[in-house]
Amino acid sequence: MLTMDDIVREGHPALRKPAEEVPVPLSEEDRQTLEDMMQFLRNSQDPETAETYGLRPGVGLAAPQINVSKNMFVVRFAEEDEEPIEMTFVNPKIISHSAETTHLPDGEGCLSVDRSVEGTVPRYSRVKVEATDENGHSFTIRLRGFFAIVFQHEFDHLNGIMFYDRIDGDDPYKEDVPPALKVIRSQDDTPLSF
């Protein structure tokens, strides 16, 4: 079981190194890594399990965040009372995106960053993505709003980019991008990290 001790923190070289392409079909080791990462998200979103193991709630986790320099990540979140969406992205590529940008009004958090970083993180409002799932099947999907933001945050991890790299140093609260309509929070109303 992955815990917060398995998450590397800012300053670790794995977070600044571009991840390597993953051979497809996936090895059993890569499939297990993805399952362990998804289980971490499930556990972190369960208040009782999160408290027992000291897990911060997360909606996304990229392989470089557990010191595995591979081009893959997982996401898991639910909007309001809906069933959680769980998706695996292996060797993802953004094939198109909107001109319009957005951001989370409360800023972004990251499981690899133990401090609060304030400021507007501009993201594309919509992205069209190609990737492979954990079973080696290729797919194309269009993402918007919160899901698009989570995808871009994790995608940045695969390229050695931290979310705060995108904050304008001269004007960290620049409001020329509209906020995303929904902010997803954990059951106890704490902001989610990814």
N, CA, C and O of each residue as an XYZ file, in Angstrom:
776
protein
N       0.836     -1.189      0.000
C       0.000      0.000      0.000
C       0.881      1.253      0.000
O       1.788      1.387      0.821
N       0.599      2.169     -0.935
C       1.322      3.430     -0.977
C       0.819      4.347      0.130
O      -0.378      4.395      0.415
N       1.745      5.076      0.751
C       1.398      6.073      1.760
C       2.070      7.384      1.374
O       2.728      7.466      0.337
N       1.905      8.405      2.204
C       2.552      9.686      1.939
C       4.072      9.546      1.944
O       4.762     10.355      1.325
N       4.605      8.536      2.630
C       6.055      8.308      2.634
C       6.574      7.913      1.249
O       7.762      8.069      0.966
N       5.694      7.404      0.390
C       6.091      7.001     -0.965
C       6.045      8.158     -1.961
O       6.559      8.044     -3.074
N       5.430      9.270     -1.561
C       5.316     10.434     -2.447
C       6.566     11.290     -2.301
O       6.885     11.748     -1.204
N       7.281     11.509     -3.418
C       8.463     12.375     -3.350
C       8.007     13.827     -3.304
O       6.971     14.187     -3.862
N       8.800     14.650     -2.628
C       8.439     16.047     -2.428
C       9.277     16.959     -3.320
O      10.302     16.562     -3.873
N       8.793     18.211     -3.437
C       9.481     19.172     -4.295
C      10.955     19.239     -3.909
O      11.311     19.171     -2.732
N      11.794     19.373     -4.918
C      13.235     19.325     -4.726
C      13.807     17.978     -5.130
O      15.001     17.868     -5.406
N      12.956     16.944     -5.167
C      13.418     15.613     -5.595
C      13.627     15.653     -7.113
O      12.779     16.183     -7.831
N      14.744     15.101     -7.617
C      15.024     15.178     -9.055
C      13.981     14.502     -9.943
O      13.823     14.892    -11.100
N      13.269     13.505     -9.435
C      12.262     12.812    -10.253
C      11.160     13.757    -10.721
O      10.544     13.526    -11.761
N      10.909     14.824     -9.955
C       9.834     15.755    -10.293
C      10.228     16.742    -11.388
O       9.368     17.440    -11.924
N      11.502     16.809    -11.723
C      11.965     17.744    -12.745
C      12.485     17.045    -13.986
O      12.962     17.698    -14.915
N      12.398     15.732    -14.010
C      12.931     14.950    -15.130
C      11.783     14.511    -16.038
O      10.805     13.950    -15.544
N      11.870     14.749    -17.360
C      10.821     14.242    -18.252
C      10.723     12.718    -18.142
O      11.734     12.015    -18.159
N       9.501     12.228    -18.031
C       9.274     10.788    -17.863
C       9.493     10.047    -19.180
O       9.386     10.626    -20.261
N       9.801      8.763    -19.068
C      10.060      7.921    -20.240
C       8.772      7.289    -20.753
O       7.864      6.982    -19.980
N       8.707      7.099    -22.071
C       7.577      6.408    -22.682
C       7.436      5.008    -22.076
O       8.431      4.376    -21.719
N       6.220      4.541    -21.966
C       5.949      3.217    -21.398
C       5.715      2.232    -22.545
O       4.854      2.476    -23.389
N       6.460      1.127    -22.595
C       6.218      0.129    -23.642
C       4.809     -0.461    -23.525
O       4.337     -0.772    -22.431
N       4.154     -0.606    -24.678
C       2.807     -1.189    -24.737
C       2.881     -2.448    -25.583
O       3.485     -2.418    -26.655
N       2.283     -3.573    -25.137
C       1.455     -3.705    -23.942
C       2.256     -3.516    -22.655
O       3.466     -3.743    -22.619
N       1.559     -3.099    -21.609
C       2.207     -2.813    -20.347
C       2.730     -4.088    -19.692
O       2.135     -5.160    -19.808
N       3.850     -3.942    -19.006
C       4.384     -5.056    -18.223
C       3.498     -5.246    -16.996
O       2.732     -4.356    -16.625
N       3.611     -6.392    -16.383
C       2.858     -6.650    -15.150
C       3.286     -5.659    -14.070
O       2.467     -5.226    -13.259
N       4.556     -5.307    -14.061
C       5.060     -4.344    -13.071
C       4.406     -2.972    -13.268
O       4.009     -2.334    -12.294
N       4.291     -2.511    -14.526
C       3.659     -1.221    -14.788
C       2.173     -1.250    -14.439
O       1.642     -0.287    -13.886
N       1.512     -2.347    -14.760
C       0.087     -2.463    -14.415
C      -0.109     -2.435    -12.901
O      -1.054     -1.823    -12.404
N       0.786     -3.099    -12.174
C       0.691     -3.103    -10.711
C       0.960     -1.718    -10.134
O       0.310     -1.300     -9.176
N       1.926     -1.008    -10.724
C       2.213      0.360    -10.275
C       0.975      1.237    -10.435
O       0.635      2.002     -9.533
N       0.303      1.130    -11.577
C      -0.918      1.914    -11.810
C      -2.014      1.537    -10.816
O      -2.716      2.413    -10.309
N      -2.166      0.255    -10.535
C      -3.179     -0.183     -9.567
C      -2.857      0.350     -8.176
O      -3.752      0.790     -7.454
N      -1.576      0.312     -7.798
C      -1.175      0.838     -6.487
C      -1.451      2.337     -6.395
O      -1.882      2.834     -5.355
N      -1.199      3.053     -7.492
C      -1.452      4.489     -7.511
C      -2.947      4.785     -7.383
O      -3.348      5.690     -6.651
N      -3.773      4.008     -8.106
C      -5.219      4.212     -8.010
C      -5.718      3.875     -6.607
O      -6.594      4.557     -6.075
N      -5.164      2.834     -6.016
C      -5.584      2.474     -4.665
C      -5.209      3.571     -3.671
O      -5.940      3.818     -2.712
N      -4.076      4.227     -3.899
C      -3.713      5.362     -3.053
C      -4.805      6.433     -3.122
O      -5.219      6.966     -2.092
N      -5.272      6.750     -4.340
C      -6.314      7.773     -4.475
C      -7.598      7.336     -3.773
O      -8.230      8.131     -3.078
N      -7.982      6.073     -3.955
C      -9.183      5.568     -3.265
C      -9.033      5.725     -1.759
O      -9.933      6.226     -1.083
N      -7.883      5.292     -1.239
C      -7.649      5.359      0.204
C      -7.633      6.801      0.696
O      -8.162      7.106      1.765
N      -7.020      7.689     -0.093
C      -6.896      9.084      0.330
C      -8.246      9.792      0.352
O      -8.425     10.774      1.072
N      -9.192      9.295     -0.436
C     -10.522      9.910     -0.496
C     -11.497      9.296      0.503
O     -12.612      9.793      0.663
N     -11.093      8.234      1.168
C     -11.915      7.628      2.208
C     -11.489      8.246      3.543
O     -10.368      8.010      3.994
N     -12.365      9.033      4.183
C     -11.945      9.780      5.374
C     -11.333      8.896      6.475
O     -10.339      9.276      7.094
N     -11.922      7.729      6.713
C     -11.431      6.855      7.778
C     -10.038      6.307      7.443
O      -9.134      6.341      8.278
N      -9.875      5.803      6.217
C      -8.573      5.263      5.800
C      -7.526      6.371      5.754
O      -6.389      6.175      6.185
N      -7.909      7.539      5.228
C      -6.976      8.662      5.135
C      -6.479      9.074      6.521
O      -5.294      9.353      6.701
N      -7.382      9.112      7.493
C      -6.985      9.494      8.847
C      -6.090      8.429      9.470
O      -5.094      8.755     10.116
N      -6.437      7.167      9.280
C      -5.651      6.068      9.854
C      -4.211      6.097      9.362
O      -3.280      5.891     10.141
N      -4.027      6.354      8.071
C      -2.689      6.288      7.474
C      -2.059      7.654      7.210
O      -0.967      7.733      6.646
N      -2.733      8.722      7.609
C      -2.180     10.063      7.419
C      -2.053     10.461      5.968
O      -1.046     11.046      5.570
N      -3.075     10.148      5.160
C      -3.046     10.445      3.728
C      -3.718     11.787      3.443
O      -4.781     12.082      3.989
N      -3.102     12.591      2.594
C      -3.764     13.798      2.115
C      -4.687     13.408      0.967
O      -4.302     12.599      0.124
N      -5.902     13.965      0.915
C      -6.810     13.609     -0.172
C      -6.261     14.049     -1.519
O      -5.800     15.180     -1.673
N      -6.314     13.143     -2.498
C      -5.819     13.448     -3.827
C      -6.788     13.006     -4.898
O      -7.559     12.066     -4.704
N      -6.748     13.692     -6.042
C      -7.582     13.323     -7.186
C      -6.745     12.862     -8.368
O      -7.289     12.386     -9.364
N      -5.439     12.997     -8.269
C      -4.554     12.553     -9.336
C      -3.186     12.216     -8.778
O      -2.749     12.778     -7.774
N      -2.516     11.284     -9.449
C      -1.164     10.904     -9.025
C      -0.394     10.445    -10.256
O      -0.830      9.552    -10.982
N       0.761     11.071    -10.479
C       1.618     10.724    -11.611
C       2.774      9.861    -11.126
O       3.247     10.009     -9.999
N       3.225      8.951    -11.999
C       4.308      8.033    -11.634
C       5.556      8.756    -11.113
O       6.154      8.276    -10.150
N       5.987      9.896    -11.703
C       7.163     10.570    -11.149
C       6.995     10.970     -9.678
O       7.984     11.127     -8.962
N       5.744     11.135     -9.228
C       5.515     11.511     -7.833
C       5.816     10.371     -6.863
O       5.934     10.596     -5.659
N       5.941      9.143     -7.385
C       6.366      8.025     -6.534
C       7.744      7.534     -6.978
O       8.106      6.376     -6.768
N       8.509      8.451     -7.601
C       9.877      8.190     -8.042
C       9.961      7.090     -9.099
O      10.917      6.316     -9.131
N       8.944      7.034     -9.964
C       8.948      6.124    -11.108
C       8.878      7.005    -12.343
O       7.827      7.577    -12.632
N       9.970      7.125    -13.072
C      10.037      8.058    -14.200
C       9.421      7.430    -15.451
O      10.110      7.141    -16.429
N       8.106      7.229    -15.387
C       7.374      6.646    -16.514
C       6.195      7.537    -16.858
O       5.618      8.198    -15.995
N       5.852      7.540    -18.127
C       4.856      8.436    -18.691
C       3.437      7.914    -18.434
O       2.747      7.476    -19.355
N       3.019      7.969    -17.166
C       1.687      7.462    -16.819
C       1.185      8.106    -15.530
O       1.959      8.463    -14.642
N      -0.151      8.244    -15.458
C      -0.769      8.757    -14.239
C      -2.205      8.250    -14.130
O      -2.773      7.718    -15.083
N      -2.778      8.433    -12.931
C      -4.154      8.027    -12.664
C      -4.921      9.217    -12.098
O      -4.344     10.096    -11.459
N      -6.231      9.232    -12.342
C      -7.109     10.242    -11.749
C      -8.349      9.546    -11.195
O      -8.804      8.532    -11.723
N      -8.880     10.117    -10.120
C     -10.111      9.596     -9.510
C     -10.806     10.745     -8.795
O     -10.249     11.340     -7.871
N     -12.015     11.051     -9.222
C     -12.798     12.074     -8.539
C     -14.268     11.867     -8.848
O     -14.625     11.196     -9.816
N     -15.111     12.448     -8.019
C     -16.556     12.376     -8.221
C     -17.116     13.786     -8.175
O     -16.676     14.615     -7.379
N     -18.080     14.046     -9.026
C     -18.765     15.332     -8.996
C     -20.075     15.155     -8.256
O     -20.916     14.342     -8.638
N     -20.238     15.938     -7.179
C     -21.427     15.904     -6.322
C     -21.727     14.481     -5.875
O     -20.858     13.847     -5.276
N     -22.924     13.949     -6.140
C     -23.290     12.626     -5.630
C     -23.103     11.515     -6.656
O     -23.675     10.435     -6.508
N     -22.327     11.761     -7.673
C     -22.125     10.759     -8.719
C     -21.054      9.750     -8.313
O     -20.267      9.988     -7.397
N     -21.043      8.617     -9.017
C     -20.009      7.612     -8.794
C     -18.661      8.182     -9.235
O     -18.600      8.956    -10.189
N     -17.581      7.804     -8.547
C     -16.265      8.336     -8.933
C     -15.863      7.925    -10.350
O     -16.151      6.816    -10.801
N     -15.200      8.836    -11.027
C     -14.581      8.558    -12.318
C     -13.154      8.105    -12.022
O     -12.411      8.809    -11.338
N     -12.771      6.948    -12.527
C     -11.405      6.461    -12.380
C     -10.835      6.245    -13.779
O     -11.417      5.524    -14.589
N      -9.698      6.873    -14.058
C      -9.077      6.708    -15.367
C      -7.568      6.624    -15.246
O      -6.950      7.259    -14.391
N      -6.995      5.821    -16.130
C      -5.556      5.659    -16.244
C      -5.118      6.242    -17.582
O      -5.748      5.999    -18.611
N      -4.041      7.008    -17.558
C      -3.490      7.595    -18.776
C      -2.037      7.152    -18.909
O      -1.202      7.482    -18.067
N      -1.738      6.403    -19.972
C      -0.379      5.958    -20.264
C       0.053      6.609    -21.577
O      -0.684      6.575    -22.563
N       1.241      7.198    -21.587
C       1.775      7.904    -22.760
C       0.766      8.910    -23.331
O       0.529      8.921    -24.539
N       0.171      9.753    -22.477
C      -0.845     10.686    -22.973
C      -0.244     11.796    -23.822
O       0.910     12.190    -23.653
N      -1.068     12.285    -24.737
C      -0.689     13.423    -25.577
C      -1.901     14.346    -25.699
O      -3.028     13.883    -25.875
N      -1.663     15.639    -25.604
C      -2.720     16.621    -25.877
C      -2.679     16.880    -27.374
O      -1.689     17.394    -27.893
N      -3.762     16.521    -28.071
C      -3.759     16.691    -29.528
C      -4.440     17.988    -29.964
O      -4.223     18.461    -31.080
N      -5.260     18.559    -29.090
C      -5.803     19.892    -29.346
C      -6.313     20.460    -28.025
O      -6.552     19.732    -27.062
N      -6.472     21.783    -28.010
C      -6.962     22.438    -26.794
C      -7.687     23.723    -27.169
O      -7.524     24.252    -28.269
N      -8.484     24.208    -26.240
C      -9.226     25.444    -26.458
C      -8.287     26.639    -26.372
O      -7.223     26.560    -25.757
N      -8.682     27.733    -26.985
C      -7.962     28.995    -26.805
C      -8.302     29.563    -25.430
O      -7.486     30.234    -24.798
N      -9.524     29.281    -24.982
C      -9.999     29.769    -23.687
C      -9.268     29.067    -22.549
O      -9.002     27.867    -22.611
N      -8.950     29.829    -21.515
C      -8.313     29.254    -20.335
C      -9.212     29.411    -19.115
O     -10.192     30.156    -19.130
N      -8.849     28.685    -18.057
C      -9.593     28.734    -16.808
C      -8.622     28.478    -15.672
O      -7.424     28.305    -15.900
N      -9.130     28.452    -14.450
C      -8.300     28.138    -13.284
C      -9.203     27.756    -12.117
O     -10.409     27.997    -12.148
N      -8.608     27.161    -11.096
C      -9.345     26.892     -9.865
C      -9.286     28.147     -8.994
O      -8.202     28.674     -8.745
N     -10.435     28.627     -8.530
C     -10.442     29.883     -7.768
C      -9.584     29.829     -6.508
O      -9.021     30.846     -6.103
N      -9.478     28.659     -5.883
C      -8.680     28.523     -4.659
C      -7.234     28.131     -4.945
O      -6.473     27.870     -4.013
N      -6.845     28.085     -6.210
C      -5.501     27.658     -6.573
C      -5.393     26.141     -6.601
O      -6.364     25.440     -6.318
N      -4.227     25.639     -6.938
C      -4.004     24.203     -7.013
C      -3.127     23.746     -5.853
O      -2.324     24.507     -5.315
N      -3.304     22.493     -5.490
C      -2.443     21.860     -4.500
C      -1.773     20.673     -5.148
O      -2.144     20.268     -6.250
N      -0.790     20.115     -4.474
C      -0.054     18.992     -5.036
C       0.402     18.089     -3.897
O       0.885     18.566     -2.871
N       0.245     16.792     -4.086
C       0.683     15.835     -3.070
C       2.183     15.912     -2.835
O       2.663     15.512     -1.775
N       2.930     16.422     -3.809
C       4.381     16.543     -3.685
C       4.824     17.887     -3.117
O       6.022     18.138     -2.986
N       3.880     18.742     -2.783
C       4.199     20.069     -2.241
C       3.531     20.202     -0.882
O       2.305     20.174     -0.777
N       4.343     20.347      0.155
C       3.827     20.393      1.531
C       3.530     21.795      2.025
O       3.250     21.990      3.208
N       3.586     22.758      1.144
C       3.327     24.136      1.543
C       2.196     24.693      0.695
O       1.886     24.168     -0.375
N       1.591     25.750      1.180
C       0.549     26.430      0.419
C       1.218     27.366     -0.585
O       2.092     28.156     -0.229
N       0.790     27.264     -1.849
C       1.310     28.152     -2.894
C       0.110     28.880     -3.481
O      -0.742     28.275     -4.131
N       0.054     30.178     -3.246
C      -1.085     30.950     -3.709
C      -0.818     31.533     -5.087
O       0.318     31.835     -5.451
N      -1.899     31.681     -5.839
C      -1.785     32.280     -7.155
C      -2.655     31.547     -8.163
O      -3.084     30.417     -7.929
N      -2.908     32.204     -9.284
C      -3.730     31.668    -10.356
C      -2.882     30.796    -11.272
O      -1.847     31.227    -11.778
N      -3.344     29.548    -11.479
C      -2.652     28.619    -12.366
C      -3.490     28.498    -13.637
O      -4.484     27.771    -13.639
N      -3.119     29.189    -14.718
C      -3.934     29.124    -15.931
C      -3.851     27.757    -16.596
O      -2.771     27.182    -16.731
N      -5.005     27.247    -17.007
C      -5.106     25.964    -17.698
C      -6.055     26.123    -18.883
O      -6.915     27.003    -18.884
N      -5.893     25.263    -19.892
C      -6.853     25.250    -20.995
C      -8.202     24.789    -20.460
O      -8.269     23.873    -19.640
N      -9.273     25.420    -20.921
C     -10.620     25.027    -20.483
C     -11.004     23.648    -21.002
O     -11.704     22.891    -20.330
N     -10.532     23.330    -22.222
C     -10.868     22.035    -22.833
C      -9.628     21.471    -23.503
O      -8.839     22.203    -24.100
N      -9.468     20.165    -23.398
C      -8.367     19.488    -24.079
C      -8.893     18.207    -24.724
O      -9.790     17.548    -24.197
N      -8.321     17.875    -25.859
C      -8.582     16.590    -26.508
C      -7.300     15.780    -26.363
O      -6.208     16.246    -26.690
N      -7.457     14.559    -25.866
C      -6.309     13.767    -25.434
C      -6.307     12.402    -26.093
O      -7.360     11.795    -26.287
N      -5.120     11.919    -26.436
C      -4.923     10.523    -26.841
C      -4.063      9.860    -25.777
O      -3.109     10.463    -25.287
N      -4.390      8.635    -25.420
C      -3.611      7.897    -24.422
C      -3.903      6.413    -24.566
O      -4.688      5.990    -25.415
N      -3.253      5.643    -23.718
C      -3.485      4.203    -23.617
C      -3.921      3.921    -22.192
O      -3.453      4.577    -21.261
N      -4.816      2.949    -22.008
C      -5.244      2.606    -20.648
C      -4.373      1.486    -20.091
O      -3.425      1.040    -20.738
N      -4.708      1.038    -18.876
C      -3.893      0.015    -18.200
C      -3.926     -1.333    -18.910
O      -3.071     -2.184    -18.666
N      -4.907     -1.532    -19.787
C      -5.010     -2.790    -20.542
C      -4.373     -2.710    -21.921
O      -4.449     -3.662    -22.698
N      -3.745     -1.577    -22.229
C      -3.070     -1.418    -23.507
C      -3.955     -0.947    -24.628
O      -3.541     -0.958    -25.787
N      -5.191     -0.524    -24.306
C      -6.119     -0.035    -25.329
C      -5.940      1.475    -25.524
O      -5.936      2.236    -24.557
N      -5.795      1.892    -26.769
C      -5.690      3.313    -27.086
C      -7.075      3.951    -27.052
O      -8.069      3.313    -27.397
N      -7.132      5.208    -26.636
C      -8.405      5.922    -26.628
C      -8.163      7.405    -26.838
O      -7.064      7.914    -26.621
N      -9.218      8.084    -27.265
C      -9.229      9.533    -27.411
C     -10.394     10.057    -26.590
O     -11.486      9.492    -26.634
N     -10.175     11.129    -25.843
C     -11.232     11.674    -24.991
C     -11.125     13.191    -24.962
O     -10.032     13.754    -25.023
N     -12.281     13.841    -24.866
C     -12.329     15.293    -24.705
C     -12.640     15.581    -23.238
O     -13.579     15.021    -22.672
N     -11.852     16.452    -22.635
C     -12.032     16.799    -21.222
C     -12.298     18.288    -21.105
O     -11.798     19.090    -21.895
N     -13.094     18.644    -20.108
C     -13.391     20.052    -19.874
C     -13.463     20.326    -18.379
O     -13.572     19.403    -17.573
N     -13.401     21.597    -18.019
C     -13.565     22.007    -16.629
C     -12.554     21.365    -15.685
O     -11.360     21.294    -15.980
N     -13.060     20.897    -14.540
C     -12.189     20.350    -13.502
C     -11.363     19.170    -14.011
O     -10.173     19.072    -13.712
N     -11.993     18.268    -14.783
C     -11.273     17.096    -15.295
C     -10.111     17.544    -16.181
O      -9.023     16.973    -16.106
N     -10.329     18.554    -17.012
C      -9.252     19.064    -17.874
C      -8.116     19.648    -17.045
O      -6.947     19.480    -17.392
N      -8.450     20.333    -15.950
C      -7.429     20.914    -15.077
C      -6.608     19.812    -14.414
O      -5.380     19.885    -14.385
N      -7.280     18.791    -13.881
C      -6.561     17.679    -13.237
C      -5.645     16.997    -14.249
O      -4.486     16.707    -13.951
N      -6.172     16.744    -15.450
C      -5.355     16.112    -16.487
C      -4.091     16.928    -16.740
O      -2.989     16.381    -16.767
N      -4.254     18.242    -16.925
C      -3.096     19.085    -17.251
C      -2.083     19.145    -16.104
O      -0.877     19.199    -16.344
N      -2.567     19.137    -14.866
C      -1.663     19.123    -13.709
C      -0.799     17.859    -13.733
O       0.420     17.926    -13.572
N      -1.451     16.700    -13.936
C      -0.710     15.433    -13.962
C       0.181     15.336    -15.202
O       1.305     14.842    -15.123
N      -0.314     15.801    -16.331
C       0.460     15.801    -17.573
C       1.747     16.613    -17.385
O       2.809     16.220    -17.868
N       1.646     17.739    -16.684
C       2.831     18.542    -16.399
C       3.868     17.732    -15.616
O       5.066     17.848    -15.876
N       3.416     16.912    -14.658
C       4.360     16.095    -13.886
C       5.190     15.192    -14.802
O       6.356     14.920    -14.516
N       4.598     14.731    -15.891
C       5.323     13.855    -16.816
C       6.409     14.610    -17.583
O       7.306     14.007    -18.171
N       6.311     15.931    -17.566
C       7.262     16.775    -18.293
C       8.152     17.592    -17.367
O       8.819     18.528    -17.809
N       8.163     17.241    -16.081
C       9.025     17.923    -15.128
C       8.579     19.316    -14.753
O       9.389     20.140    -14.329
N       7.273     19.591    -14.909
C       6.724     20.915    -14.620
C       5.869     20.839    -13.360
O       5.016     19.962    -13.234
N       6.103     21.764    -12.428
C       5.290     21.875    -11.223
C       4.222     22.940    -11.446
O       4.423     23.869    -12.229
N       3.084     22.808    -10.758
C       1.975     23.740    -11.005
C       2.373     25.183    -10.761
O       1.898     26.078    -11.460
N       3.236     25.427     -9.780
C       3.597     26.807     -9.465
C       4.503     27.426    -10.518
O       4.692     28.643    -10.525
N       5.071     26.607    -11.414
C       5.832     27.158    -12.531
C       4.934     27.985    -13.446
O       5.421     28.854    -14.169
N       3.639     27.724    -13.423
C       2.690     28.400    -14.321
C       2.086     29.663    -13.712
O       1.360     30.390    -14.390
N       2.380     29.930    -12.441
C       1.878     31.145    -11.793
C       2.730     32.326    -12.237
O       3.958     32.251    -12.210
N       2.088     33.409    -12.642
C       2.804     34.602    -13.091
C       3.516     35.237    -11.897
O       2.871     35.730    -10.972
N       4.836     35.221    -11.924
C       5.611     35.752    -10.806
C       5.407     37.239    -10.581
O       5.525     37.710     -9.449
N       5.104     37.987    -11.633
C       4.897     39.428    -11.502
C       3.485     39.764    -11.036
O       3.264     40.809    -10.423
N       2.532     38.884    -11.322
C       1.134     39.133    -10.953
C       0.471     37.789    -10.629
O      -0.304     37.272    -11.434
N       0.777     37.215     -9.438
C       0.310     35.861     -9.130
C      -1.206     35.708     -9.074
O      -1.710     34.591     -9.187
N      -1.934     36.789     -8.904
C      -3.397     36.693     -8.829
C      -4.065     37.251    -10.074
O      -5.218     37.680    -10.027
N      -3.347     37.245    -11.181
C      -3.902     37.754    -12.421
C      -5.247     37.091    -12.680
O      -5.344     35.864    -12.685
N      -6.274     37.888    -12.893
C      -7.639     37.364    -13.036
C      -8.152     37.453    -14.460
O      -9.355     37.616    -14.664
N      -7.274     37.351    -15.455
C      -7.758     37.441    -16.830
C      -8.237     36.098    -17.352
O      -8.624     35.989    -18.516
N      -8.215     35.068    -16.501
C      -8.774     33.774    -16.898
C      -9.943     33.470    -15.974
O      -9.810     33.596    -14.757
N     -11.095     33.069    -16.530
C     -12.256     32.793    -15.683
C     -12.032     31.541    -14.846
O     -11.379     30.606    -15.307
N     -12.566     31.501    -13.610
C     -12.411     30.304    -12.787
C     -13.240     29.146    -13.314
O     -14.274     29.347    -13.951
N     -12.776     27.932    -13.042
C     -13.570     26.751    -13.382
C     -14.882     26.825    -12.606
O     -14.928     27.353    -11.495
N     -15.935     26.297    -13.196
C     -17.249     26.417    -12.576
C     -17.375     25.642    -11.276
O     -18.033     26.106    -10.344
N     -16.756     24.469    -11.197
C     -16.912     23.641    -10.006
C     -15.556     23.381     -9.369
O     -14.563     23.138    -10.055
N     -15.536     23.435     -8.072
C     -14.347     23.032     -7.330
C     -14.712     21.758     -6.582
O     -15.635     21.750     -5.767
N     -13.993     20.696     -6.858
C     -14.256     19.418     -6.211
C     -13.515     19.395     -4.883
O     -12.331     19.728     -4.825
N     -14.204     19.004     -3.821
C     -13.589     18.937     -2.497
C     -13.816     17.550     -1.912
O     -14.681     16.799     -2.364
N     -13.033     17.232     -0.912
C     -13.191     15.946     -0.234
C     -14.450     15.979      0.625
O     -15.091     17.021      0.763
N     -14.795     14.842      1.195
C     -16.015     14.739      1.991
C     -15.993     15.667      3.200
O     -17.040     16.143      3.639
N     -14.806     15.924      3.737
C     -14.736     16.823      4.892
C     -14.451     18.275      4.477
O     -14.066     19.104      5.302
N     -14.650     18.565      3.175
C     -14.583     19.907      2.601
C     -13.170     20.486      2.533
O     -13.012     21.703      2.433
N     -12.137     19.635      2.585
C     -10.793     20.151      2.401
C     -10.465     20.106      0.903
O     -10.912     19.202      0.197
N      -9.687     21.077      0.423
C      -9.315     21.047     -0.998
C      -8.516     19.784     -1.324
O      -7.754     19.288     -0.494
N      -8.699     19.280     -2.526
C      -8.013     18.071     -2.953
C      -6.701     18.430     -3.641
O      -6.602     19.447     -4.328
N      -5.712     17.591     -3.447
C      -4.416     17.774     -4.103
C      -4.287     16.790     -5.243
O      -5.002     15.790     -5.302
N      -3.369     17.082     -6.149
C      -3.144     16.159     -7.265
C      -1.751     16.307     -7.782
O      -1.365     15.615     -8.725
